[in-house]
């Protein structure tokens, strides 16, 4: 089936953090925008991060001062824009004999504190550890600093929601299969994998924001293209039962120069990662390797009193970072900054290389600024002062009270989860509900039918994985039977969602 052709301003290919950020910015500037994603939103690299909004402390030793400053500025802006899903988190850096020089760390933290103005984040300080510390008894000193923790996949979804509210069409499970240059613009064939149908549309400009697929897409679909050489680096994480009781995260230094985070995760777990491993293989089937598991476990054993074994791992995930290749550099020192390449040899197509979650907003703004010549009526930048969907409240305590007063029958644990996942979107989920029976079936872990319905109707969820891993992190708490029940419900109730 082929639908009739239509003309649009901008096609964004890729539903990760950069793609959805670009779509939101463009739609807010008045452009006619379509975003296509061959799988689900945040289905690859953007949901496989360390869940941090951070300046990148360790990049200072590679003299990436400009990137760190840009990231620190964005840390403030994003925390204001989405404070329901982004929270300040204290990090401690325990010191062992192989750790970086004391004064080197002190100088780096001084720069980190002062490269950009801080309002929401505290400064660094020295710390001492007593015998009742969760750390190895040989560790007596360290440092403390602050960064942000984020629900990475929800950040992607919120940007897609923002784009949709501004008029963009968000097409998940829709793959760009053909790109041809015509006098009117790019003639694009889009295949909807759910309905097995095709549409052919024309766009003035295309943005290729496909992450690790960016060069492959150009080589495969765009004639006479000259893609940038990419360095694909895999980063993997494990999730284990809580290693320590405190609220702080830890940054652990290995003698090979790499650093590992141990981060409190969903109350009862610790998130441990990430690794740095060159990647070659199928980008659709990225998995943690046995060597990476051993590496992460050995780091925990080196620093903590509580031991962790392979059998303790309740979940693992891996993602591939598309870094701009720098000849002669090892994976750990390759820049995490982004590079934009605009090709105008046929029709204009912009390709996005590299980048990190923290800088997605400023990356999107730069993309649109560079494309302004093709859209003379485009509005001015706007995202630096915008609030992401659900973030339009002042204090978490006030939002909790507002929900609890309006829905007094609602369980407090459920309010807290919704508050930190949906913010004021919680009211969209609850609507006119007057009691527990209005929430419908409890599929497990307080995931009710009403929430699932909202996610499928409003946030492009099409499958159990979409709901359990990318719209929530409840997959960690679901049994096989509960998962099967949810899967049956979604297939029967929403066969054409997406």
C-alpha positions in Angstrom: 0.0 0.0 0.0 1.4 3.4 -1.0 -0.1 6.6 0.4 -0.2 9.9 -1.6 2.9 12.1 -1.4 2.9 15.2 0.9 5.5 17.9 1.5 7.0 18.8 4.8 9.8 21.1 6.1 11.9 18.6 8.0 12.4 14.9 8.5 14.3 13.7 11.5 15.5 10.2 11.3 16.2 8.6 14.7 14.1 8.5 17.9 16.9 8.8 20.4 17.7 11.8 22.6 19.3 13.9 19.8 16.5 13.1 17.3 13.6 13.9 19.6 15.4 17.0 20.9 15.8 18.3 17.3 12.2 17.5 16.5 11.0 19.4 19.6 13.1 22.4 18.9 12.1 22.5 15.2 8.4 22.1 15.8 8.6 24.9 18.4 10.1 27.2 15.9 7.1 26.7 13.6 8.5 24.0 11.2 6.4 21.2 9.8 8.3 18.2 11.3 8.1 14.4 11.0 10.3 12.1 13.1 10.7 8.5 12.2 12.2 5.7 14.3 12.5 2.2 13.1 12.0 0.7 16.6 10.8 2.3 19.8 11.9 5.7 21.2 15.1 5.4 23.1 15.5 1.8 22.1 19.3 1.9 21.7 22.0 4.1 23.1 19.7 6.6 24.7 18.3 4.1 27.2 21.7 2.4 27.9 23.5 5.2 29.6 24.7 5.7 33.2 21.5 7.7 33.8 23.4 10.9 34.5 23.2 14.6 33.6 26.7 15.6 34.2 29.5 17.9 33.1 32.0 15.0 32.6 34.5 15.5 35.4 37.0 13.0 33.9 37.1 14.8 30.5 39.0 17.6 32.2 42.2 15.5 32.1 41.9 15.4 28.3 41.6 19.2 28.2 38.0 19.1 27.1 37.3 22.4 28.9 34.8 23.8 26.4 32.7 20.6 26.3 32.7 20.3 30.1 31.6 23.9 30.5 28.9 23.5 27.9 27.7 20.3 29.8 27.7 22.1 33.1 25.6 24.9 31.8 23.2 22.4 30.3 23.1 20.5 33.6 21.5 23.6 35.2 19.0 24.2 32.3 17.9 20.6 32.1 17.4 20.2 35.8 15.1 23.2 35.8 13.2 22.0 32.7 12.6 18.4 34.0 13.1 18.3 37.7 10.6 15.5 38.0 13.1 13.1 36.3 16.4 14.9 37.0 17.7 15.1 40.6 21.0 16.4 42.1 23.1 13.4 43.3 26.2 13.5 45.5 29.2 11.5 44.3 32.2 10.5 46.3 35.6 9.6 44.9 37.4 7.2 47.4 41.2 7.2 47.0 43.4 4.1 46.7 47.2 4.1 46.1 46.7 3.8 42.3 44.2 6.7 42.2 44.9 10.0 40.5 47.2 12.4 42.3 45.5 14.2 45.2 46.3 17.7 43.9 45.3 16.7 40.4 41.9 15.7 41.7 41.6 18.8 43.8 42.5 21.0 40.9 40.0 19.2 38.6 37.2 19.6 41.1 38.0 23.3 41.5 37.6 23.7 37.8 34.4 21.6 37.8 33.0 23.9 40.5 33.9 27.1 38.7 33.7 26.5 34.9 30.0 27.5 34.9 27.8 29.3 37.3 26.0 26.9 39.7 22.5 27.4 41.3 21.1 23.9 41.8 24.3 22.0 42.5 26.6 22.2 45.5 30.4 22.5 45.3 33.0 19.8 46.0 34.8 19.1 49.3 37.2 16.6 50.9 35.8 13.7 52.8 37.2 11.2 55.4 36.0 7.6 55.9 35.6 5.9 59.2 35.7 2.2 60.0 31.9 1.9 59.5 32.1 3.1 55.9 30.8 0.7 53.3 34.3 1.0 51.6 37.4 -1.1 51.9 38.9 -0.4 55.3 42.1 0.8 53.7 40.3 3.7 52.2 40.4 6.7 54.5 40.1 9.8 52.3 38.4 11.0 49.2 36.5 13.8 47.6 32.8 14.7 47.1 31.1 16.5 44.3 27.6 16.8 42.8 26.0 15.9 39.4 22.5 14.9 38.2 20.7 11.6 38.0 18.1 11.2 35.2 15.7 8.6 33.8 17.3 8.7 30.4 14.6 7.0 28.3 11.8 9.1 29.9 13.9 12.2 28.9 13.6 11.0 25.3 9.9 10.3 25.6 9.3 13.8 27.1 11.1 15.4 24.2 8.9 13.4 21.8 5.9 14.6 23.7 7.1 18.2 23.5 7.6 17.8 19.8 4.1 16.3 19.4 2.5 19.1 21.4 4.2 21.6 19.0 2.7 19.8 16.0 5.4 17.3 15.0 4.4 13.8 13.8 6.2 11.1 15.8 6.3 7.8 13.8 7.7 4.9 15.8 8.2 1.5 14.2 8.7 3.4 11.0 11.9 3.0 9.0 13.3 5.3 6.3 14.0 2.8 3.5 14.7 5.1 0.5 16.0 8.6 0.0 16.1 10.3 -3.4 16.9 13.8 -4.4 14.3 15.7 -6.5 13.8 19.3 -7.6 11.2 19.7 -4.8 13.4 18.2 -2.1 14.2 14.8 -0.6 11.7 12.1 -1.7 11.5 9.7 1.2 10.0 6.3 1.5 8.8 5.4 5.0 7.9 1.8 5.9 5.5 1.3 8.9 6.5 -2.1 10.3 3.3 -2.5 12.3 0.9 -2.1 9.4 3.4 -3.2 6.7 2.6 -0.2 4.7 4.6 2.5 2.9 4.2 6.3 2.5 6.2 8.5 0.2 6.7 12.1 1.3 8.8 15.0 0.3 11.0 17.1 2.7 13.0 20.2 2.2 15.7 19.1 4.7 16.6 15.8 6.4 18.4 15.4 9.7 20.2 12.1 10.2 20.3 11.5 14.0 20.5 7.8 14.0 23.4 7.5 16.5 25.7 4.6 15.8 23.8 4.0 12.5 24.5 7.5 11.2 27.3 6.6 8.7 25.7 3.4 7.6 22.5 5.2 6.8 24.3 7.7 4.6 26.3 5.0 2.8 23.3 2.9 2.2 20.6 5.4 1.2 22.2 8.6 0.1 24.1 8.7 -3.2 27.6 10.3 -3.3 27.6 10.9 0.5 30.8 11.2 2.5 30.1 10.0 6.0 32.4 10.8 8.9 34.5 7.9 10.2 33.0 6.7 13.5 34.5 5.0 16.5 31.9 2.7 18.0 32.6 2.1 21.7 30.4 -0.1 23.8 29.5 0.8 27.3 27.9 -1.8 29.6 26.3 -1.8 33.0 25.1 -4.3 35.6 22.3 -3.9 38.2 22.8 -5.7 41.5 21.1 -5.6 45.0 22.0 -2.4 46.9 25.7 -2.4 47.7 25.5 0.3 50.3 22.8 2.0 52.3 23.7 5.7 51.8 22.2 8.1 49.3 25.6 8.9 47.7 27.0 7.5 44.5 30.7 6.6 44.1 33.2 7.2 41.3 35.8 4.4 41.4 39.2 4.8 39.7 40.9 1.9 38.0 44.7 1.7 37.5 44.1 1.6 33.7 42.7 5.2 33.9 39.0 4.3 33.5 36.4 5.2 36.0 33.3 3.2 37.1 30.2 4.6 38.8 28.3 2.8 41.5 24.9 4.6 41.7 21.8 4.1 43.9 19.1 2.8 41.6 15.4 2.4 42.2 15.7 2.3 46.0 16.8 -1.4 46.3 19.5 -1.7 43.6 22.9 -0.4 42.6 23.8 0.5 39.0 27.4 -0.3 38.2 29.1 0.9 35.0 30.3 1.8 32.5 32.9 0.0 30.5 34.8 1.2 27.4 35.2 -1.5 24.7 35.6 -1.2 21.0 32.6 -2.6 19.2 32.2 -4.5 16.0 29.0 -6.4 15.3 25.3 -6.2 15.0 24.1 -2.9 16.4 20.6 -4.4 17.0 21.9 -7.1 19.3 24.4 -5.3 21.7 25.1 -7.2 24.9 27.5 -7.1 27.8 30.4 -9.5 27.5 31.7 -11.9 30.2 34.9 -9.8 30.3 33.0 -6.6 31.0 31.1 -8.4 33.8 34.3 -9.6 35.4 35.8 -6.1 35.1 32.8 -4.4 36.8 32.6 -7.0 39.6 36.4 -6.7 40.2 36.0 -3.0 40.7 33.3 -3.4 43.3 35.4 -6.0 45.1 38.4 -3.7 45.1 36.5 -0.8 46.7 33.7 -2.2 48.8 33.4 -4.4 51.8 30.3 -6.1 50.5 31.2 -8.6 47.8 29.3 -9.0 44.5 29.2 -12.1 42.3 27.9 -12.9 38.9 24.9 -14.6 40.5 23.9 -11.3 42.2 23.3 -9.6 38.8 19.5 -9.0 38.3 19.8 -7.1 35.1 22.5 -5.9 32.6 22.4 -3.6 29.5 24.8 -2.3 26.9 24.8 0.5 24.4 27.1 1.7 21.7 28.4 5.3 21.7 29.0 6.7 18.2 32.2 8.8 18.8 33.9 10.8 16.1 37.1 8.8 15.2 40.4 10.4 16.3 43.4 8.6 14.9 45.7 7.2 17.5 43.4 7.8 20.5 42.2 4.9 22.7 38.5 4.6 23.5 38.7 6.3 26.9 40.2 9.5 25.5 38.1 9.9 22.3 36.1 13.1 22.7 32.4 12.8 23.7 31.6 16.1 22.0 29.4 16.2 18.9 30.1 17.1 15.3 27.5 18.3 12.8 28.0 17.7 9.0 25.8 19.6 6.5 25.9 18.2 3.0 24.3 20.4 0.3 25.6 18.6 -2.8 22.0 17.5 -3.6 19.4 18.7 -1.2 20.4 19.7 2.4 21.0 16.8 4.8 22.5 17.2 8.2 24.2 14.3 10.0 24.8 14.3 13.7 27.9 12.5 15.0 28.7 11.8 18.6 27.3 13.8 21.5 26.0 12.9 25.0 22.7 13.1 26.7 23.6 16.2 28.7 24.2 18.3 25.6 21.3 17.2 23.5 19.4 20.5 23.9 22.2 22.7 22.8 23.1 20.3 20.0 19.5 20.6 18.7 19.6 24.3 19.0 22.8 24.4 16.9 21.3 22.1 14.3 18.3 24.4 13.8 20.5 27.5 13.8 22.6 26.0 11.0 19.5 25.1 9.0 17.9 28.6 9.4 19.0 29.6 5.9 16.5 27.1 4.5 13.6 28.3 6.6 13.6 32.1 6.5 10.3 32.3 8.5 11.6 30.0 11.3 11.1 31.4 14.8 13.9 32.1 17.3 15.4 29.6 19.7 13.1 28.8 22.6 14.2 25.7 24.5 16.6 27.3 27.0 13.7 28.5 29.1 11.1 25.8 28.3 9.8 23.2 30.7 9.5 19.6 29.5 6.1 18.0 29.9 5.3 17.2 33.5 7.9 19.5 34.9 5.5 22.5 35.4 5.5 22.5 39.3 7.7 24.2 41.9 8.4 21.7 44.6 8.2 17.9 44.7 6.6 18.0 48.1 3.9 20.3 46.8 3.2 18.1 43.8 2.9 15.1 46.1 0.4 16.9 48.3 -1.6 18.1 45.3 -1.9 14.5 44.0 -2.7 13.1 47.4 -5.3 15.7 48.2 -7.1 15.2 44.9 -6.8 11.4 44.9 -6.8 10.7 48.7 -7.4 7.0 48.1 -4.1 6.6 46.1 -1.2 4.6 47.5 1.7 6.9 48.6 4.3 4.6 47.0 2.4 4.9 43.7 2.2 8.7 44.0 6.0 8.9 44.6 6.7 6.7 41.5 4.4 8.7 39.3 5.7 12.0 40.7 9.3 11.1 39.7 8.3 9.6 36.3 5.4 11.8 35.1 5.3 14.9 37.3 2.1 16.8 36.5 1.3 14.3 33.7 0.1 12.1 36.6 -3.1 14.1 36.4 -3.5 13.1 32.8 -3.2 9.5 33.8 -5.7 9.7 36.7 -8.2 12.0 35.1 -11.6 11.5 36.6 -10.7 8.4 38.6 -12.6 8.3 41.9 -11.3 5.2 43.5 -8.9 2.2 43.2 -11.3 0.3 41.0 -10.9 3.0 38.4 -7.2 2.1 38.0 -8.1 -1.3 36.5 -6.0 -4.4 36.6 -2.8 -4.4 38.7 -0.4 -6.2 36.4 2.4 -6.3 39.0 4.6 -3.8 41.0 1.7 -1.3 41.1 1.5 -1.0 37.3 -2.1 -0.5 36.7 -4.2 -0.8 33.6 -4.9 2.9 33.6 -1.2 3.7 33.4 -0.6 1.2 30.6 -3.5 2.7 28.7 -2.0 6.1 29.0 1.4 5.0 27.9 0.0 3.2 24.8 -2.3 6.0 23.8 -0.1 9.0 24.6 3.5 7.9 24.7 3.9 5.5 21.7 4.3 2.4 23.8 3.5 -0.7 21.7 5.0 -3.6 23.6 5.7 -4.9 27.1 9.4 -3.9 26.8 8.3 -0.4 25.8 6.3 -0.1 29.1 8.5 -2.0 31.5 12.0 -0.8 30.4 11.6 2.5 28.5 8.6 4.1 30.0 9.3 2.8 33.5 12.0 0.6 35.0 9.5 -1.9 36.4 10.9 -4.8 34.4 13.2 -5.4 37.3 10.2 -6.2 39.5 8.1 -8.2 37.1 7.8 -12.0 37.2 7.5 -14.0 34.0 3.8 -14.6 34.7 3.1 -10.9 35.2 5.0 -10.0 32.1 2.9 -12.5 30.0 -0.3 -11.1 31.4 0.8 -7.6 30.4 1.9 -8.7 27.0 -1.5 -10.3 26.3 -3.3 -7.2 27.4 -1.3 -4.8 25.2 -1.7 -7.1 22.1 -5.4 -7.5 22.6 -6.2 -3.9 23.6 -3.8 -1.9 21.4 -3.2 -3.9 18.2 -2.7 -0.8 16.0 -0.9 1.5 18.4 2.4 3.1 17.3 
